[in-house]
Each structure stands twice: as C-alpha cells, then as structure tokens.
Amino acid sequence: MTIQTLISPADDGELHTDLIGYCGRIEALRSPSEVLDGLHAVTTRHLPLAVLGAARFPMTGDWSSLELGKSAFLHSSVPNGWWEEYCALAHGKFRPMLFLAVTSLTSYTWTEARRMFQPIGVDKWAYELALRYGMRDGFTCPVGGRWVVAFWSRKELSNIITRPMRILIYAAASVATLRLDQLVDLDPSMLGSRTRLTPRELAVLRLVSTGAQFREVAHELGLGEETVRSHLRKAQSKLGVRNRTQAVAEALRQRLIP
C-alpha cells in the first residue's frame, strides 16, 4: 500500500505533496540519519513537529537493551542531555508511550496518552523529564509491531495535528521504517547475533509454523519435498535448534516470521 492510497490529495495539500516526495526518494537515502533528516525536514516545514528518533522493538522485550546507533536512532534536533537522562531514569519504570507502541497500532500524542493513563507520582517521570528539556508534547507512531517512530514539539499537539495529518505522518513514518529495516539489515554490526535466514528458509518456516506438512509446503513454494527438508535443516542449524518445532519457536522469538 502506498501513501497515495491512504489519503485524499485534497487533504493538507502541501504536506501531502512533500511527504509523497520524501517517500518517493526514500531508497536514495543511505543512512538512518538521512532517513530521519528527510522526514524531519518535511514535518518541521509545515508543523511544530520535530523528529525525535526511531527504535526497533527489542527481540527480548527488554527496552533497556536498545543500543544507540544500532537498534535506536536519535535525531539531532533532540535537546542535548535528554536521551542520557531518559535512559538513566527509565530502568524499571513504566514507559507509557512504548507500552502503547507495543500493544497498539494507533498513533497518540503524549498529551493524549497522559490523559488515558492519568499517571500520578513517580509514573509522571517521562512527561516531567520531557518538559524540563522543552518538549511539551510529542507524537508516537508504532509501525507493524516492529518499529516505533517518535516526534516531539514545544507545543501541545492534540488540536494542531488533525486526523488527515496523522494519517499522512503515520504513512511516511511507515515508509521510513521500511528503509531503516533495509539499512540495519545491510549492516551486520547493527544486528549483533540476530540470525540471518535466506528468503526460502523464511518461507519454509512461515508455512511450517501454520502446521503445513512437507508436501504442502513443497506444493505451495513449487519445490521438491527434499529441497524443503534441506531448507528447514539449514534454518534449524542457523537457529541452533534440533527440530522444526523449536525452529518455529525461535524464529517467532526473534521476530523473523510473523
């Protein structure tokens, strides 16, 4: 699905045009910083909305395992010192925006999230920290249960970012994460020990995960049964497991298959 199919060209015309242009040249962007810079240039041209950064969901569910420059990418517009203090304070604490990113496919402003959760006491730490650094509000886009793209603003956003604008920005953020995924996967150092399976091995695992038998997998992929078994054996070896049940479980754990 393209950004054109998500919105009407009449909605917020200039923002629409600029985001279409950004999505059209996304493959020419060669680094995570270029991807975020391009998106930032468009949003700040039309709105009081700066890019904060993007992060790929950790495979273990432990957000403290995020590594800047590897699985998390911070934009240069973020006030100096905020990230370091955020990481220092976040350990063991509830992170409302990340919770929403994992559990929902809906974009929320930070103000809207605060109204939903109504935090009190120490649970307000993230909002209070943002305010200390001049970040009055923000906008968080969870993408496909895999990435989150966040924006920040010195103004309250609920009445500034209209629904058509949210669709535009969310669509562009989704395209940005597709490119980030490609760039991260191109650099093995960004993945640590994450297993690299071939497209055929992944296809076999996806079908096996549905309960399909070898003959059914072979028919679906247009392969011989022995070739299917070979792909599965190679996937098991790469994943460090002994049978196909363990292979499926490990591939799901690493988010290699949906």
N, C-alpha and C positions, 0 to 999 in steps of 0.2 A: 504494500500500500504506500502511495506517495503522499507527500504533504498536500498536493493539489486535490486529492480525493477526500481529504479530511475537512476542508473548509471551503467556503464560497469565496471567489476572488473579490467580492464586494466587501468582505469583512476586513476592516483595518488595512486598506489598500497598500500603503507604503510599507508597513511592517510585513505584510504578506509578500510583497514583491522582494524585499530584502532577504527574507528568510528562504524564499524559493531560490534566490541566487546563492545563498550560503549552502543550501542542501545540494545545489547543482555542482558546486565546486569542491564538495567535501573530500572527494578522492584525491584531490591535488594537495591536500593538507598532510604534511609528512611527520607531524609530531603531535602528542597530546596538547602541548602548549598552543600550537597553531589551531587545533580544533577548538579549544576554549577561547582563544583570542578572537577567532572569527565569529563565534556566537556572541561573545561579549560586545564586539563592535556593533552588531545589529541591535541587540536589546538596549544598549545604552544610547543608541541614536534615536530611539523612539520612546523609551520609557526610563523612569528612575530605577533601573533594574540591571545590576551588575552580576556577572558570573562569579560564583563562589568557588565551584570546582565540581569534580565528578569522582565517584568511587565505585569500584566493582565489589559486589557483595562478597564477603569472605566465605570460602567454602565451609569453614568450620562454624560459622555463625558468630565468631568472636571478632567484634569490630575493633578491638584493640590490636588485632593483628595487621591492620591496614598499614601499608608502607608508602610514604610519600614518594612519588615518582615511579612506583611500581603498580600498586593497586589503588592508589588515591592520587588525584591530581588537583592541585590548588592553583587558582588563578592569581595573577599578580595584583589584582585590584583589592584583594583581601587585606584588611588592616594588619600591619606588622604586629606580631605577637599573639594574635588571636588564636591561630592554629596550635601553637605550643601550649598556651594556657588551656585551650579546649581539651587537648589530649591529656594534660596533667589532671584536669578535674573530672574527666569523663569516666575514669576507671571505676567500674562497679555501680555506676549511676544509670538511671533510666534516661534513654535518649529518644524523646518523643518523635522527632522527625524521621529518624532512622527506623523506628518501630513502624511508623506509617508506611515508609518506603518498602519495608519487607512484607507487610501484611495487606497492602492496598495497591491498586493501580491508578489511584486518583491523586491528582496534584493538589496540594494545600499550601496556603500561605502560613507562615509561622504564627501569625495572629489568629488565624482560624484554628490551627492545631491547639494553641493555648486555650482558646475558648472551649474546645472539645474536651481537653484533658483537665482543665482547671487546676493546674499544679499549685501546690502550696509548699511553703518551707523550702527545703533543700532541692525539691523537684523543680524549682524555678531556675536552677543554676544556669541552664543553657541560654534561656532568654535574658537573664541578667548579665551574663557574660557578653552576649551579642550587643546589648545596649551600651555596655562600657566601651565597646570598640566602635560605637556609632552605627551599628547595624540594627536599625529599628525593626525591620521586618525582612522576610525572605520568602522564597517560593521554591518548593521542592518537587522534583519530577522523578518518580520511580519508573524505571523502564524494564519491563519484561521479567521482573523478579531477579534481575541480574545486575543492574546498574542503578545509581541514583545521581541525578544532576541537580545541583542546587544553585540558587541565585540569592543575592542579598540587596537590600535597599535601605536608604536613610529615611524613607517614608513608609507609612502604613500602606499596604498594597491592596487590601481587600476591595476597596472601591476604585482602584486605579486599573488593575488588570481585569478586564472584562472576560466573560466566558469565551468569546471568539479569540481573544488574545491568548488565553490559556491554552486553547487547542493549538494555536499557531506555535507557541513556545514549546509546548509538550512535544509536538511533532518534530520540531527542529532538534530538541534535546534527544529524541529517539534516534534520529539520523546521526547525531554527534556520537552517541554511544556505539552505534554500529561501526563507525570509523575508529573509535577508541579501541573497540574489541579487536579490530584488524591490526592496529598498531601495536597493541600489547602482545598479541599472538605472534607478531613478526619478530619480537624481541624475547628470546627465551629467558633472559635475565629478569624480565618482569614477571615471570610466572613461577619462579622457584622450582619446586618439584612437581608441578602440575603435569599430568600425563598427556602426551601428545599421541592421539589416535588418528588414523587416516579416515577420510570420509567413508570408505567402505566398512571399516571396522565400527565406526559410529553407527552407520546404517544398520548393520547386523545387530548391534547391541540394542538399538531402539526397537527393532522388531522382536528380538528375543524377550525384551522387557514386557512386551504385550502378551507373552505366552505362546508366540508362534513357534511351530516346530521347524526343524531344518528344511524340510521340503517346502514349507510355506514361505520361509524366508528366501529360499533359493528361487522360488517362483516369482515372488514379489520383486526381487532385485535382478532377475534374469541371469542368475549364476547357477553353477552346479552345486550340489549339496556338499561335495568335498571342499570346494572353494569357500563356501560359507563356514564350514568347520575350521578351515585354515585361518580365516579372518578372526573367528572367535578365539582360537588358540593364541593368536598373536596379541589380541586385545587383553586376554587373561594374563599373558606374560608381562605386558607393559604395565598392567594394573597391579601386578603382584598378587594375583589370586589363583585359586585352584579349580574353580568350576564356574559355570555360566551364571549361577545364582549370585555368587559372590561378585562376579564381574559386573552384573547389572547393579547390584547394591553400591559398589564402589563408584561406578560411573555416575549414578544418581547423586552420591555424596559429593563428588567433585563437580557436579552440575555440567557434566559432559553431554548428558542426554536429558530431555525434559521429562 
